[in-house]
Amino acid sequence: MNKNTQGKPSGKHFRRDGIDPVLRSRARRRAVQAIYAWQISGGNGQSLIAQFAHEQAREIADLAYFEALVHGVLDNRRDIDEAFGPYLDRSIDEVDAIERAVLRLAGYELRYRLDVPYRVVINEAIESAKRFGSEHGHTYVNGVLDRAAVEWRKVESGH
């Protein structure tokens, strides 16, 4: 059974594989915020995680997944940014900071977390872009990720 950050079962949402999609979704939202903060002010993964830990405690999320996402994006940022090159209409640094954080997070999951279905990655990214980004930022994120997923997840996407 999946456990929340206090080690208690998280409730009725967990799947057979023990993953609670609600807690994962919250972890992604927090990770987008942490990555955005890192893009603006710098720092390292541990300081970002510590900065957001108090918010994790208030809104129960999958803390281990949050940490894995933040470290994964920071550790693989150059590869992720470079891989997005063919799918962007500008340099990654020119993409709006929120959309860039969403793309980097989704790019990490698409490239390094093959255990997460690509449709889940894209849907979660679109929701984060709608929640935090500009009015039409989610359409840009969707277009970039749709094209990238065809290449990065060829077997899964059936292309």
Backbone bond lengths (Angstrom), bond angles and torsions (degrees), N, CA, C in turn:
res aa  C-N    CA-C-N  psi(-1)  N-CA   C-N-CA  omega(-1)  CA-C   N-CA-C  phi
1 M - - - 1.451 - - 1.522 108.54 -
2 N 1.324 117.89 137.31 1.453 121.96 178.95 1.519 109.94 -69.87
3 K 1.312 116.16 147.21 1.461 120.11 -179.39 1.510 109.71 -121.19
4 N 1.317 115.69 149.03 1.460 119.60 178.14 1.515 109.72 -82.67
5 T 1.326 117.30 -171.43 1.465 120.22 -174.43 1.519 112.47 -67.06
6 Q 1.329 118.78 -18.87 1.460 120.45 176.57 1.530 111.36 -93.39
7 G 1.336 117.75 4.41 1.442 121.41 177.86 1.517 113.99 84.81
8 K 1.315 117.94 8.87 1.458 121.56 179.52 1.522 109.41 -97.68
9 P 1.333 117.95 152.43 1.464 119.04 175.39 1.523 109.92 -56.24
10 S 1.306 115.86 138.76 1.461 120.36 -173.30 1.514 113.56 -82.73
11 G 1.308 117.94 -14.60 1.453 117.20 176.26 1.511 112.82 126.48
12 K 1.318 115.45 -152.90 1.456 122.52 -168.93 1.514 114.07 -84.75
13 H 1.323 119.84 -2.89 1.455 121.79 -172.34 1.525 114.37 -86.36
14 F 1.315 118.82 -17.19 1.463 119.07 -171.79 1.521 111.77 -66.22
15 R 1.329 113.75 148.76 1.464 121.21 -179.70 1.519 109.51 -93.68
16 R 1.325 115.24 176.99 1.467 119.99 179.34 1.517 112.45 -58.37
17 D 1.339 117.00 -30.94 1.464 119.71 -179.82 1.525 112.50 -81.80
18 G 1.342 116.92 4.19 1.458 121.19 176.63 1.508 114.69 87.20
19 I 1.325 117.95 0.38 1.460 121.28 -178.88 1.519 109.23 -90.44
20 D 1.318 115.52 130.15 1.462 121.37 176.24 1.523 107.30 -96.75
21 P 1.343 118.74 108.05 1.463 120.65 -176.46 1.526 113.63 -62.07
22 V 1.309 118.16 -29.03 1.471 120.94 178.22 1.524 109.81 -67.08
23 L 1.330 115.95 -44.95 1.470 119.59 179.53 1.527 111.03 -67.56
24 R 1.328 117.04 -36.23 1.465 120.99 176.59 1.525 110.46 -64.35
25 S 1.316 116.47 -42.49 1.460 121.29 179.80 1.531 110.38 -61.16
26 R 1.317 116.43 -44.17 1.474 120.69 177.54 1.523 110.57 -63.04
27 A 1.327 116.77 -39.75 1.465 120.66 178.47 1.528 110.08 -62.02
28 R 1.319 117.22 -40.30 1.472 120.70 178.52 1.527 110.87 -64.79
29 R 1.326 116.72 -43.48 1.473 119.31 178.87 1.518 111.07 -59.66
30 R 1.331 116.36 -44.34 1.467 120.25 178.77 1.529 110.15 -65.45
31 A 1.322 116.85 -38.48 1.468 120.11 -179.92 1.525 110.57 -64.96
32 V 1.330 117.87 -40.10 1.472 120.45 176.54 1.522 109.24 -59.16
33 Q 1.322 117.20 -44.32 1.461 120.30 179.62 1.527 111.42 -64.03
34 A 1.321 116.92 -41.14 1.464 120.74 179.94 1.530 110.84 -66.71
35 I 1.323 116.88 -42.12 1.469 120.57 179.27 1.522 110.23 -65.91
36 Y 1.318 116.76 -40.52 1.464 120.88 175.54 1.531 109.95 -58.74
37 A 1.325 116.88 -47.89 1.471 120.86 179.22 1.522 111.03 -59.96
38 W 1.331 116.84 -41.15 1.463 120.87 178.36 1.524 110.87 -63.27
39 Q 1.329 117.22 -41.75 1.469 120.75 179.08 1.518 111.21 -61.05
40 I 1.321 116.82 -35.92 1.465 121.55 -177.10 1.528 111.36 -79.76
41 S 1.342 116.60 -44.59 1.466 118.55 -171.39 1.514 115.75 -118.01
42 G 1.327 118.03 -3.96 1.461 119.70 179.75 1.513 111.58 78.85
43 G 1.311 116.50 -156.22 1.454 121.34 -177.58 1.518 110.54 104.14
44 N 1.327 114.78 -174.08 1.457 119.45 179.82 1.523 110.04 -121.44
45 G 1.319 115.39 172.81 1.456 121.20 -176.12 1.512 113.58 -58.61
46 Q 1.323 116.79 -44.32 1.464 119.52 -178.05 1.523 111.97 -63.47
47 S 1.325 117.81 -40.85 1.464 119.50 179.53 1.522 110.91 -68.18
48 L 1.337 116.86 -37.09 1.467 120.23 176.67 1.520 110.88 -63.19
49 I 1.318 116.22 -45.62 1.460 120.60 -179.19 1.520 110.18 -62.86
50 A 1.320 116.86 -43.35 1.466 120.01 178.10 1.522 111.12 -62.39
51 Q 1.323 116.93 -41.32 1.464 122.34 -179.50 1.525 110.92 -60.78
52 F 1.324 117.45 -37.91 1.462 121.26 -176.34 1.530 113.21 -95.33
53 A 1.322 118.10 -3.29 1.464 121.12 -176.80 1.528 112.12 -61.80
54 H 1.320 117.27 -39.24 1.468 119.32 -179.56 1.526 111.16 -64.04
55 E 1.323 117.65 -35.10 1.464 120.38 177.07 1.518 110.65 -71.02
56 Q 1.324 116.99 -34.44 1.463 120.37 177.15 1.526 109.38 -60.46
57 A 1.333 116.17 -39.02 1.460 119.95 -177.90 1.535 111.43 -67.99
58 R 1.326 117.03 -34.63 1.468 120.05 -179.97 1.517 112.45 -73.73
59 E 1.305 117.47 -41.19 1.459 121.20 178.69 1.523 106.58 -116.63
60 I 1.304 116.36 103.22 1.455 122.03 -174.06 1.532 110.01 -53.16
61 A 1.316 114.86 128.23 1.459 121.36 179.35 1.524 108.02 -143.00
62 D 1.299 116.44 171.64 1.458 122.67 176.86 1.527 107.31 -80.59
63 L 1.322 116.03 90.88 1.461 122.00 -173.56 1.527 112.02 -61.73
64 A 1.317 117.41 -40.19 1.471 119.87 179.84 1.529 110.15 -62.98
65 Y 1.333 117.00 -39.78 1.461 119.78 179.67 1.524 110.55 -69.98
66 F 1.315 116.93 -40.03 1.467 121.46 175.51 1.527 109.81 -55.12
67 E 1.320 116.86 -49.22 1.461 121.17 -179.71 1.518 111.53 -62.69
68 A 1.324 116.71 -42.15 1.468 120.62 179.07 1.527 110.75 -62.78
69 L 1.321 117.06 -40.11 1.464 120.88 179.06 1.526 111.37 -64.63
70 V 1.314 116.79 -48.81 1.467 120.12 -178.36 1.522 110.49 -61.51
71 H 1.326 116.53 -50.46 1.469 119.39 178.88 1.528 111.04 -62.08
72 G 1.319 117.09 -41.17 1.461 121.11 -178.98 1.519 112.19 -61.11
73 V 1.320 117.04 -44.53 1.469 120.07 179.44 1.521 110.23 -66.77
74 L 1.330 117.53 -47.74 1.460 119.29 -178.43 1.526 111.93 -63.99
75 D 1.323 117.30 -41.61 1.467 120.86 -178.33 1.531 113.22 -70.05
76 N 1.323 117.05 -26.65 1.468 121.26 -174.63 1.522 113.44 -117.55
77 R 1.308 116.74 16.49 1.465 121.48 -174.27 1.528 112.57 -54.88
78 R 1.314 118.41 -45.86 1.470 120.12 -177.42 1.529 111.52 -61.25
79 D 1.320 116.34 -44.97 1.462 120.46 178.55 1.534 110.65 -62.99
80 I 1.321 116.75 -45.77 1.465 121.41 -179.53 1.525 110.18 -61.20
81 D 1.333 116.66 -49.34 1.468 120.71 -179.24 1.528 111.40 -59.70
82 E 1.320 115.80 -44.82 1.469 120.38 -179.51 1.527 111.23 -64.62
83 A 1.324 116.00 -40.78 1.469 120.39 -178.96 1.531 111.71 -64.58
84 F 1.322 117.93 -29.66 1.465 121.07 178.87 1.527 112.72 -74.93
85 G 1.314 117.87 -17.12 1.463 122.31 -175.86 1.513 115.59 -42.82
86 P 1.334 119.52 -52.94 1.471 120.63 -177.56 1.533 114.43 -66.70
87 Y 1.319 117.39 -14.95 1.463 120.87 -174.14 1.530 113.26 -104.19
88 L 1.319 116.59 -4.06 1.470 121.51 -178.34 1.517 110.42 -103.05
89 D 1.321 116.07 150.47 1.460 121.48 176.79 1.526 111.84 -95.13
90 R 1.329 115.98 6.71 1.474 123.69 178.88 1.524 107.43 -159.02
91 S 1.302 117.14 175.80 1.468 118.36 178.38 1.532 108.86 -70.54
92 I 1.315 116.34 155.00 1.465 120.87 180.00 1.526 111.41 -58.04
93 D 1.335 116.84 -33.79 1.467 120.49 -179.72 1.522 112.84 -69.86
94 E 1.332 116.99 -18.79 1.462 120.82 178.25 1.532 112.73 -90.07
95 V 1.316 117.26 -9.58 1.462 121.16 176.69 1.523 107.78 -72.28
96 D 1.330 116.61 141.17 1.466 121.94 177.26 1.529 109.91 -47.19
97 A 1.326 117.44 141.11 1.468 121.86 -173.17 1.526 113.38 -58.69
98 I 1.318 118.07 -39.20 1.472 119.50 178.28 1.525 110.24 -67.99
99 E 1.332 116.25 -49.25 1.460 118.65 179.40 1.529 110.93 -61.56
100 R 1.322 117.33 -35.18 1.472 120.74 177.37 1.525 110.41 -64.15
101 A 1.321 117.85 -42.92 1.470 121.10 177.99 1.526 110.45 -63.00
102 V 1.331 116.85 -42.62 1.465 121.22 178.69 1.529 109.94 -63.64
103 L 1.329 116.96 -45.79 1.471 120.25 179.72 1.526 111.71 -62.55
104 R 1.324 116.63 -42.80 1.465 119.18 -179.83 1.526 111.04 -62.87
105 L 1.317 116.81 -42.76 1.457 120.31 178.84 1.529 110.25 -63.54
106 A 1.328 117.03 -49.68 1.468 120.79 179.35 1.525 110.86 -63.65
107 G 1.328 116.89 -38.26 1.457 120.52 177.58 1.515 111.74 -61.49
108 Y 1.330 116.07 -40.77 1.464 119.60 176.51 1.525 110.30 -61.49
109 E 1.319 116.58 -47.97 1.467 119.12 -178.45 1.531 111.44 -64.23
110 L 1.324 117.49 -42.22 1.464 120.23 -179.59 1.524 112.00 -64.15
111 R 1.323 116.68 -38.78 1.464 120.48 -174.36 1.532 113.55 -88.66
112 Y 1.330 117.35 -32.59 1.458 120.14 -170.93 1.523 114.81 -117.79
113 R 1.303 117.78 -16.84 1.472 121.19 -178.38 1.520 109.08 -114.43
114 L 1.316 115.25 71.07 1.456 120.56 -177.26 1.526 112.09 -68.14
115 D 1.331 116.55 -11.06 1.459 121.01 175.87 1.530 111.78 -73.85
116 V 1.324 117.09 -14.46 1.462 121.47 179.86 1.529 107.88 -100.00
117 P 1.327 118.29 120.70 1.466 120.06 -179.76 1.525 112.12 -57.32
118 Y 1.331 116.16 139.52 1.456 119.53 -176.50 1.525 112.27 -59.74
119 R 1.328 117.99 -33.06 1.477 120.00 178.66 1.521 111.26 -64.85
120 V 1.323 116.89 -36.67 1.464 121.00 176.48 1.522 109.57 -64.41
121 V 1.322 116.95 -45.58 1.463 121.70 179.68 1.526 110.08 -57.58
122 I 1.311 116.81 -49.25 1.466 120.63 -177.60 1.524 111.07 -65.75
123 N 1.322 117.80 -46.00 1.470 120.12 179.38 1.515 112.14 -60.70
124 E 1.321 117.04 -43.21 1.465 120.73 179.07 1.533 110.82 -64.59
125 A 1.329 116.24 -39.53 1.469 119.96 179.15 1.528 110.59 -64.43
126 I 1.313 116.96 -42.51 1.467 120.83 178.86 1.530 109.93 -62.03
127 E 1.314 117.06 -44.00 1.469 120.13 179.28 1.526 111.41 -62.97
128 S 1.326 117.66 -41.40 1.469 120.52 177.80 1.526 110.78 -64.64
129 A 1.326 116.71 -41.39 1.470 120.06 179.13 1.530 110.54 -64.96
130 K 1.316 117.48 -38.42 1.469 120.47 176.80 1.521 110.73 -65.02
131 R 1.320 116.21 -41.59 1.465 121.25 -175.83 1.527 112.39 -71.21
132 F 1.325 117.10 -42.61 1.464 120.64 -171.97 1.522 114.66 -109.41
133 G 1.322 117.56 -21.55 1.459 120.75 -170.61 1.515 114.37 -92.40
134 S 1.316 113.87 -171.20 1.457 121.11 179.16 1.524 109.82 -70.64
135 E 1.319 116.02 171.17 1.463 121.41 -173.78 1.530 113.59 -54.48
136 H 1.325 116.61 -41.82 1.460 119.96 -177.76 1.528 112.66 -112.80
137 G 1.306 117.28 12.38 1.461 121.11 -179.32 1.515 113.26 -60.03
138 H 1.331 116.50 -32.95 1.464 119.29 -178.72 1.525 112.08 -65.34
139 T 1.331 117.78 -29.79 1.467 119.13 178.90 1.531 110.47 -69.90
140 Y 1.330 116.40 -37.38 1.459 120.82 176.98 1.533 109.77 -64.58
141 V 1.329 116.13 -48.48 1.464 121.94 179.17 1.529 109.84 -57.72
142 N 1.320 116.89 -45.93 1.458 121.64 -179.94 1.531 111.23 -59.67
143 G 1.318 117.58 -46.90 1.455 121.21 -179.25 1.516 112.51 -61.83
144 V 1.325 116.50 -44.50 1.467 120.75 -179.84 1.529 110.24 -64.69
145 L 1.324 116.67 -47.49 1.460 119.98 -176.87 1.526 112.66 -68.78
146 D 1.327 117.17 -36.48 1.472 119.37 176.72 1.524 110.90 -58.97
147 R 1.333 116.78 -45.72 1.469 120.33 -179.24 1.526 111.29 -68.57
148 A 1.331 116.75 -41.38 1.465 120.58 -179.57 1.530 110.83 -65.84
149 A 1.320 117.61 -41.54 1.465 121.29 -176.88 1.529 111.82 -63.18
150 V 1.323 116.60 -33.23 1.469 119.93 178.55 1.526 109.70 -59.60
151 E 1.321 117.11 -40.63 1.474 120.96 179.51 1.524 111.83 -81.12
152 W 1.317 117.19 -47.62 1.459 121.11 -172.03 1.514 113.12 -74.98
153 R 1.321 116.80 -25.55 1.462 121.41 -179.21 1.526 110.84 -125.18
154 K 1.317 116.43 46.55 1.473 122.28 -175.85 1.522 112.46 -50.65
155 V 1.303 117.17 -49.09 1.467 120.74 -176.76 1.520 110.18 -61.87
156 E 1.317 115.50 -46.72 1.472 120.32 -176.26 1.524 111.89 -70.53
157 S 1.333 117.16 -39.24 1.473 119.90 -176.33 1.515 112.34 -80.13
158 G 1.339 117.45 -13.35 1.458 121.07 178.05 1.511 114.60 79.33
159 H 1.321 117.80 13.86 1.482 121.18 179.16 1.510 110.55 -99.76
